[in-house]
């Protein structure tokens, strides 16, 4: 895998009320994100076979989780599908993201003693909408269309 962060620079600067400002630059493209929380994940997309970097942050005014992303050597862009859903976050929440491999059994009509399995990859973003209630938003990466689903209260 090539280095997906080769063109990304993050500068952390304390400002009023102990906020943190992240400046993400790529070849002159400058974005300024004011946030308390930040999570990032890099992986090779199994459907497109390209390197992907996704950064999740909390929009300070609306307290919603937002996504910016980069595919291959392309420019940074807003995660349109993820950002269309309402992902409210509690002020006390943490934020993390990862990619997991899920092994699932594929129906084999001939016999049950010789099962066939496939591996699918899911991108997951964990956060809290309410204190002590963990939520996860996830997308199956091996599909051609990006779809997000949310499971609320996964720790209950």
Buried (B, 14 or more C-beta within 10 A) or exposed (E): EEEBBEBBEEEEEEEEEEEBEBEBBBEEEEEEBBBBBBBBBBBBBBEEEBBBBBBBBBBEEEBBBBBBBBBEEEEBEEBEEBBEEEBBBBEEBEBBBEBEEEEEEEEEEEEEEEEEEEEBBBBBBBBBBBEEBBBBBBBBBEEEEBEBEBEEEEEE
